Amino acid sequence: MKLVLGSFGFLGSSIAKALSDNGMPVKVLDKFSGGIFKNSKFITDAIIGDVSDKFVLQKALKDVDTVLYFISQSYPSMNHPSLQFEIENTLSTLDNTLSIMHEMNVKNIIFPSSGGTIYGEVKNGTATENNTQEPQSAYGAGKFLCEEILKYYCRVHGMNATILRLSNVYGCPFYRKVQQGAVDIFIQKALSDEPIELWGDPSALIRDYLYIDDFIDAVISLLKNDINGAEIFNVASGTGHSLQDVLDCIETGLNKKINKAIKSGNYSGVGRNVLSIDKLTQKTGWTPKYTLEAGINHTIKNKTSML
């Protein structure tokens, strides 16, 4: 039995539905409504509650062998000046969850880290899992510290953690209220004829974008492979694209010009970040199927159907 924590969000709900569709019995837990899973054949229990509530989590962990941890308490755009929020919220919640998992003898966890922020600037080529971690934000530092907590529980308590260093996953079919994910937010704004705010030259900002279906396939492929201790995998497309490439694909997909608003000042974030997927491919045989253009076209189609 799999347990998806944070099952109401984009990644959590997508994974829970995919596991269910693949015939894997799944429980889901989130503070918000579990009603989105009411017609899913293999969702055995949709629990509404807070993961920080020990009794709620203990109930959810019963008969579970693997936890998929998609709880999001912070986002890259929050840009906190210190680590206080990460320590008091992100790290504390993860540690509490792992502690109760240990008590309940649940050994396996899949955790989404952030390849897009944990490596910092990747000036040339692609970052492998052995690259030095140099996060430039509190969010990235929080993910780095989460990885260390997971390694501790694996080392000391014999747990198994699959750590996913994600690139920029996009393709959310519903409206994203949180300003997270450039592709999804740009498409939403373009569909509503709202201006898209850009810092500086969009052709100079290079990122690795991964369509949601490819992400789901990667997670399922890892679930089919044994993980011992803590193992880290980049989950990405392995290809860099500029923000201008994204804008061009959206304009082509919508067949209209986008309203762009160039903000003054210099962009202070990482300029280039592209990830190697060789380790994941060697472990599972997985490779992404969607080009950026194809993924954006699918996203436009799905979002348009929701309007």
Order of alpha helices (4+ residues) and beta strands (2+ residues): beta-alpha-beta-beta-alpha-beta-alpha-beta-alpha-alpha-beta-beta-alpha-beta-beta-alpha-beta-beta-alpha-beta-alpha-alpha
